[in-house]
Amino acid sequence: MYYRTVLSAVLVFACTIAAIARPPKRHYDRESLGEFGFMMEEAPRLQPPVATGPQMLPAEVACQPLVIHAFVMAWKSTLNGTRNHGLGESGFAIQSYMSSLSIQGWSEEPGNHLFIPAGQDTVAIAHVHGRGADEHPAGTDVRSRVPNFVISQDALYVTVPGTEHFIRLRGGVNDADGWNKPCSAKRSI
């Protein structure tokens, strides 16, 4: 009985010391996309701090490894643009927080029902146009108050806030400059 009591006391003491010695988890210690249901080994670590905010151009945002990974995961979540006969949508908001980018508000919906919340820290939003939909930004896409990335099989487009215009930023899935590949040295920041 005495040995069991001593062993229990030592075990409780060791667990208490281990809990005290371990530093608390911070927001930057977590995998960026793990909370959205991805396999943790697929989720990248948060990228080093970058200059974010209104001065960051959409082309720079689209070249961030975290954002490229999120583009790929959104594309995969629509079964490479084929879910719901090519009309399934998936998207997310790209937020600036403490000099780093994060992916927030992941959503998946059937065609034309996708809503991506955009708060004051939102730098841009992104969503997929599957193979059954027009690859170009739609009328509701160009009315976004922040740049709106449209991911399709053949290209990556971004809208220009305050106008009815959009720009083709990168090639498609199978192109050398595809949105699913790291940016070339001349384009990266």
Rosetta blueprint (number, residue, H / E / L):
1 M L
2 Y H
3 Y H
4 R H
5 T H
6 V H
7 L H
8 S H
9 A H
10 V H
11 L H
12 V H
13 F H
14 A H
15 C H
16 T H
17 I H
18 A H
19 A H
20 I H
21 A H
22 R L
23 P L
24 P L
25 K L
26 R L
27 H H
28 Y H
29 D H
30 R L
31 E L
32 S L
33 L L
34 G H
35 E H
36 F H
37 G L
38 F L
39 M L
40 M L
41 E L
42 E L
43 A L
44 P L
45 R L
46 L L
47 Q L
48 P L
49 P L
50 V L
51 A L
52 T L
53 G L
54 P L
55 Q L
56 M L
57 L L
58 P H
59 A H
60 E H
61 V H
62 A H
63 C L
64 Q L
65 P H
66 L H
67 V H
68 I H
69 H H
70 A H
71 F H
72 V H
73 M H
74 A H
75 W H
76 K H
77 S H
78 T L
79 L L
80 N L
81 G L
82 T L
83 R H
84 N H
85 H H
86 G H
87 L L
88 G L
89 E E
90 S E
91 G E
92 F E
93 A E
94 I E
95 Q E
96 S E
97 Y E
98 M L
99 S L
100 S E
101 L E
102 S E
103 I E
104 Q E
105 G E
106 W E
107 S E
108 E E
109 E E
110 P L
111 G L
112 N L
113 H L
114 L L
115 F L
116 I L
117 P L
118 A L
119 G L
120 Q L
121 D L
122 T E
123 V E
124 A E
125 I E
126 A E
127 H E
128 V E
129 H L
130 G L
131 R L
132 G L
133 A L
134 D L
135 E L
136 H L
137 P L
138 A L
139 G H
140 T H
141 D H
142 V H
143 R L
144 S L
145 R L
146 V L
147 P L
148 N E
149 F E
150 V E
151 I E
152 S L
153 Q L
154 D L
155 A E
156 L E
157 Y E
158 V E
159 T E
160 V L
161 P L
162 G L
163 T L
164 E L
165 H L
166 F E
167 I E
168 R E
169 L E
170 R E
171 G E
172 G L
173 V L
174 N L
175 D L
176 A L
177 D L
178 G E
179 W L
180 N L
181 K L
182 P L
183 C L
184 S L
185 A L
186 K L
187 R L
188 S L
189 I L
